[in-house]
Amino acid sequence: MIIKDNRRALKLNPVTKLSILVTVSVLVLLTSSQFTILVIVVSVLAAKQWTGTKGRFTKGVMGFALAIFITQMLFNRTGDEIASMWIVSITTGGVDSGVTIAGKFLILIMMSWIFVATTKPSKLSSSLIGIKVPYRYAFLPALAIRFVPIFELELNSVREAQVVRGLKLDRSFKGLIRSARYTVLPMFFSAMHKVNSLAASMTGRGFGVSRRRTQLHQESLSMWDMAITALAVVIAALLLLLDRCYEVPTSFFV
């Protein structure tokens, strides 16, 4: 997986994308309506499909969300009983809790992934500087995004090296534990080496010496960006208002 500027992504300012991400994340964390969560899940999955942000990462996230839903459905015994078979009992509280927890997890992770996969780090830092964020702090999220594909490549290299040395990495539970044990530590040392090299390189180029820094490409917020941000905030506020002030069903079984 290599992060790139997706051609089918919305041509929005990275700050606008970040504002939408934060707004929807706050909405998801505060809402208790399964209907709202499902609507946002469908919207996020549609956005993922439209932007073309695919890969093994998305399959893993969806599989983990499904595991959360099944776990809640099987082991949460609150509410009325829907069905039972042998020692397994499915209740309304289990289904509702599964939809809520799994949906929130899927939304937060997938929205963050879409933002990372459709945003160039250089444009993000330039956009943050454009809204008067000090460039020392504006480069932090850009560097974090830039290191995501590098760390994934390093992890794959470590895994291949361990396999060559005879380490058996299968998909069983023991295989996963063994893989984490023998790949996380080498990956950590490799990451620290790259961070130290980057810090030395930035220091050698005088990063942080002056108060201002010029940009090759200036990124500024347009009226369209501000309108989209305002619309997202208004929609999120209305959904929270409906959830808190009106009797919107928070369960599928109400």
N, C-alpha and C positions, 0 to 999 in steps of 0.2 A: 504494500500500500504506500503510495506517495501522494502527499497532499498537493493539490494543484488548484488553480483558479478555475472553477467550473464554468463552462460557457453558458450553461443553461441556468445558472444562478441569477437571482435578481440583481440588477445593477444598483445596489444600494450601498450607501456609505457604510463602512464597517462599524462605525459608532451607532448607526441606526440598527444594524443587525444585533449589536450587543445590547442596545436598549430593549429591543423586542425580546431577546433571550432572557434578560433580567425580569422584564414585566411578566412574561408568561410563566417563568419559574416561580415568582412570588404568587401569582394566581394559583398555580398548581399546588403549592405548599399550603395555601390558606383555604382553598375550597374543600368542601366535604361532599359535593354532589358527584355521584358516579356518572350521571349524564354529561356533566361538564367535562369530566376527565376523559370519557370515551370520545366526545367531540374533538377534544384537543389531540388525543391519540391518533384519531383518523386524520386530522389535519397535518400532524407532524409526519406520519407515514406517507401521506400524499406529497408533502414537501420533499421528503427524502427521495421518493421515486422520481419526482419531477426534476430535481437537481442532479440526480444520478449518483448520489453518494452511496456507493455500494462497497462491499468487502466482507472479509471474515469477521470483522469487528461487529457489524450490524447483526449478523447471524448469532454471534455469541450473546449480544445484549438481548435479542428477542428470546433466545433460548433460556436465559437467566430469568427474564421477566415471566415467561411461561412457568418456570419452576417455582417462582414466588407465588404465582396464582394457584398452582396445584397444591403447594404446601399449605397455604392459608385455607383453601377449600377443604382439605382433608383433616387438618388439625385444629382449626378454629370451630368450636362447638357452640358458639353463641347464636341466639335467634331460634327461629322455628326450623324444625327438621324438614328437609325437602325430599331426601332419599337416603336409604340406608341399605347396606349389604354386608353381611357378616359383621366385622368390627368397624367398618368404615361408615361414617355418617356425615352427610353433607347438609349444612344448615344455611339459612339465609345470611346470617352474620359472616360465615366463612366465605361465601361468594362475594358479598359486598366488600369485605376486607381484602379479599384477593384482587378484586377489580381496582380498589383504591390504591393499594400499595404497589401492585405490579404496574398499574397505569402511570402513577407518579414517577416510579423508577424509569420506565421506558421513555416518558416524555422528557425528563431532565437529561438523561444520557443522550438520547437521540438528537434533541435540539442542540446540545453542546457539540455533538459530532458534526451536525450539519453546518454549524457556525465555523468550526475549525476547518472543515473540508472545503468550504466555499469562500474562505477569506485569506488573502495574501498577508503574511506577517508584515511586509513593508508598508502596505496600505493601511493596516490597522495602526501601526505606530504613527504614520503620518496623519491619520485622522484624529488620533488622540492628541497629538501636538497641535492640530488645527483648532481644537476646542480648548486650548490653553492648558493642557495637562503638561507638567514638566517632562522634558524628553527623557530624563533618567527613569521616570516611572512609566512613561509611554512605551519604552522598549521592553519592559518586563513581560507583558502578555504576548508580544510579538515573538520574543525569544522562546517562550514556552511553546507556542504553536510550531515554531520552526524545529524544535527538538523532538516533537512527537514522531515524525517518520524516521528520524535518525535513531531514536531509541528502539523503535520497532525493528529496524535493520540490524542494530546491534544485538537485540534479543535473538533474532533468527540466526545470526552468526554464532552466537554462544551455543545455541541449541544444536546447530550442525556440528560444531566443534566437539560437543559432548557426545554426540552420536558416533562420530568418528573414533572417539576414545573408548567406545564400547558401552556407553550409558544407554539403557533401554528406556525409551520414552514412549509409552503407550497411552491409551485414553482411559485406562482404569483409574480408580481412586488412588491406588498406590503409585501409579505412573505419574499422576498429576502432582502428588506430594514430592516424589523424587525429582520431577522436572523443576518444581519451584525451589527445591533445596539446592540443586546444583546449577541453576541458571540465574537466580536472583542475585546472589552475591557477586559473581563475575560481572553481571550487568551493572550492579551498583558501582563497582570500582571503575568500570569503563565509563559510566556516566560522570563520575566525579573527575576523571581525567579530562573528559571533554569540557566540562564546566571550568576547570582550572585553566585549560588552554584558551578558552574563550575569554575568560577574565583577564588573562595576561595579554591577549591580543587587543582587547578593548582599552586596557590601561596604556599599552604602547602607542595606541592611536589617539590618546588624549581624551578619551570619552569621559565626560563629567567635569572637565576642567573649566569650560565656559558655561555661562548661564543659558545661553541660547544656542540652537543648532539649526543650520539651514537644511532644507529638504530638497531632494531632486524633483519630486513630484508632490505638489501641495494638494492635500485632500481637504475639502470643505463641505459642510452640510448644505444641501440645496433645499429649496422649499418643499420638494417632493419627499425628501428624507424627513424633514420636520413634520410633514403632514402624516406620513406613515407612522412615525413614532407616537404622535398625538392620538391617532386612531387606535393604535394598539393599547395605549394607556386607558383610553375611554372605554373600549370594549372590555378590558380586564376589570375596570372599576364597576361597570354595569353588571357583569357576571357575578362579581363578589357581592354587589348590592342585592341582586336577586337571590343569591344563596343565603344571605344573612337576614334580609328583611322580609322576604316572602317565603311562603311554604312551598319551596321547590322540593320534590321527592329526592331524598338522598339515597334511596335504596330501590332496587329493582322490584322489591316485593311489597312496596307501600301502595 
